[in-house]
Amino acid sequence: MAVLVLMCQATLTFLLALYAILPKLQGRKIALFTALGCAICAALFGVIGGSVFAAEYPTPQDLLQLHHWTFGFAFAFQWVVVVLCLVVVIFILADMRTSLLITSLRFF
């Protein structure tokens, strides 16, 4: 059940980050904070998922159980979401900086 919850949360976080980068729906600052919030939430849930993973499989022998790979996949996907959200934040910041630079050059 924990695997299902972790996968659903990671997928929803990823969809939120995708929604945040759609410029016609939201402004850049809102998109920036949404993507950053998604990254923070995904990281927190990744840490929680990691502690659950460590509690369920405390020894390497326990990792040989049948379904250990599903939780490992969910945990890895969680951190992929964190990285993707941070990439979105970097692109938004770069776009904002470029936009500010172009605007400031127009005044000269």
Phi, psi and omega per residue, in radians:
M1 nan -0.645 3.130
A2 -1.108 -0.602 3.119
V3 -1.118 -0.770 3.139
L4 -1.091 -0.758 3.126
V5 -1.100 -0.762 -3.119
L6 -1.134 -0.746 3.127
M7 -1.149 -0.736 3.115
C8 -1.103 -0.755 -3.128
Q9 -1.139 -0.725 3.141
A10 -1.130 -0.714 3.136
T11 -1.147 -0.761 3.116
L12 -1.115 -0.681 3.108
T13 -1.103 -0.741 3.131
F14 -1.113 -0.727 3.119
L15 -1.141 -0.648 3.078
L16 -1.099 -0.722 3.127
A17 -1.144 -0.689 3.080
L18 -1.110 -0.716 3.108
Y19 -1.092 -0.603 -3.087
A20 -1.180 -0.458 -3.072
I21 -1.584 -0.011 3.102
L22 -1.360 1.885 -3.002
P23 -1.208 -0.441 -3.102
K24 -1.325 -0.331 -3.106
L25 -1.621 -0.541 -3.067
Q26 -2.492 2.798 3.059
G27 -1.324 2.925 -3.082
R28 -1.170 -0.690 -3.122
K29 -1.155 -0.718 3.099
I30 -1.123 -0.726 3.116
A31 -1.102 -0.698 3.128
L32 -1.071 -0.879 -3.114
F33 -1.179 -0.591 3.097
T34 -1.146 -0.818 3.141
A35 -1.139 -0.700 3.103
L36 -1.141 -0.722 3.077
G37 -1.101 -0.680 3.085
C38 -1.087 -0.732 3.135
A39 -1.117 -0.732 3.133
I40 -1.148 -0.785 3.119
C41 -1.096 -0.745 3.128
A42 -1.115 -0.676 3.109
A43 -1.151 -0.743 3.113
L44 -1.083 -0.789 3.116
F45 -1.185 -0.514 3.052
G46 -1.149 -0.719 3.094
V47 -1.141 -0.753 3.102
I48 -1.100 -0.776 3.112
G49 -1.081 -0.681 3.106
G50 -1.121 -0.677 3.123
S51 -1.214 -0.633 3.066
V52 -1.145 -0.717 3.120
F53 -1.068 -0.763 3.139
A54 -1.178 -0.580 3.126
A55 -1.265 -0.643 -3.128
E56 -1.299 -0.592 -3.072
Y57 -2.231 1.302 -3.049
P58 -1.260 -0.386 -3.121
T59 -2.127 2.745 3.111
P60 -1.048 -0.528 3.118
Q61 -1.153 -0.568 3.119
D62 -1.184 -0.448 3.141
L63 -1.185 -0.275 3.139
L64 -1.429 0.025 3.092
Q65 -1.117 2.908 -2.954
L66 -1.062 -0.777 -2.953
H67 -1.871 0.354 -3.108
H68 -1.134 -0.532 -3.078
W69 -1.189 -0.514 -3.129
T70 -1.177 -0.730 3.126
F71 -1.218 -0.650 3.083
G72 -1.088 -0.689 3.105
F73 -1.130 -0.785 -3.141
A74 -1.086 -0.716 -3.140
F75 -1.149 -0.747 3.117
A76 -1.139 -0.726 3.116
F77 -1.065 -0.639 3.118
Q78 -1.023 -0.776 -3.115
W79 -1.325 -0.470 3.000
V80 -1.103 -0.703 3.096
V81 -1.091 -0.729 3.110
V82 -1.028 -0.823 -3.124
V83 -1.110 -0.767 3.134
L84 -1.089 -0.725 3.110
C85 -1.108 -0.697 3.113
L86 -1.189 -0.605 3.050
V87 -1.101 -0.714 3.086
V88 -1.057 -0.763 3.121
V89 -1.057 -0.765 -3.136
I90 -1.098 -0.759 3.127
F91 -1.128 -0.703 3.122
I92 -1.129 -0.765 3.117
L93 -1.096 -0.718 3.115
A94 -1.123 -0.703 3.125
D95 -1.145 -0.724 3.126
M96 -1.128 -0.706 -3.121
R97 -1.176 -0.734 3.097
T98 -1.085 -0.741 3.137
S99 -1.108 -0.736 3.109
L100 -1.141 -0.669 3.134
L101 -1.132 -0.772 3.126
I102 -1.126 -0.718 3.128
T103 -1.116 -0.738 -3.130
S104 -1.213 -0.564 3.106
L105 -1.233 -0.457 3.132
R106 -1.194 -0.486 -3.138
F107 -1.289 -0.336 -3.103
F108 -1.608 nan nan
